[in-house]
């Protein structure tokens, strides 16, 4: 059986004109074995934490194809993983499919010496004999608001959220709920939590469409480039007009939608860039007057510290949500 590990190559500047490449081994590949009564918890809480932490997650909801044998597809997905996480509940222990997956997982590492099988207790149930005899350290997530229990799971999968998992999930849910109510949000990031992965999960799985523009990109250094990135994210590919007609194009593109959700990442940069006060006036109008735009502003500093009191955006109703990194 061949298991491929994923690596990221990062180029870091060491001196002018010289870059050093670093190879970083990412998290393990994890197959999640669960009963479908736990599907919502697995898909909305367990899977996002593992993926945001760097692990690759395999679950039947995404891997199985119609017209093919279910057991064969289950076995293929499980064999492609380095770890099988068993989400144990009374329903799980009654399921023939789950029993099949559990037996295959334990057969790979019957003494639980290699960490290839992770028993995760989600609901109170009798621990199977095959697990109890080996006396492994199983993970109790019956209360999934205990950060230490999440740490055991994430560490075993070589995944790291850079933040406590319950806090990361709580922030994700709060930001999502606010955006779904068309409430603008300032996501203030402290430390080094996996905030981009949090927003990516909201964008791809929970809130579509979300127009995402990253001010770290060099193309956003000027106003025309920033407007162009917003328009491109809205599907407008024609050239951006010169000022002030660029704002007419922006207003038409965003007003044509029922509601646009715009995420401006690294808004801290706006404090020292000359985007022009009329651009922010146009955004304020779309947010407050025509109500065609909801803003998600991600920054390291609070919005009130970035925007002067007489700034056009200072008057918008913006809820602050803080995502804090872990102190290690």
Buried (B, 14 or more C-beta within 10 A) or exposed (E): EEEEEEEEEEEEEEEEEEEEEEEEEBBBBBBBBBBBBBBEBBBBBBBBBBBBBBBBBBBBEEBBEEEEEEEEBBBBBBBBBBBBBBBBBEBBBEBEBBBBBBEBBBEBBEEBEEBBBBBBBBBEBEBBEBBEEBEBEBBBBBEBEBBEBBBBBBEBBBBBBBBBBBBBBBBBBBBBEBBEEBBBBBBBBEBEBBBBBBBBBBBEBBBEEBBBBBBEBEBBBBBBBBBBBBBBBBEBEEEBBEEEEBBEBBBEBBEEEEEBBBBBBBBBBBEEEEBBEBBBBBBBBBBBEEEBBBBBBBBEBEBEEBBEEEBBBBEBEBBEBEBBBBEE
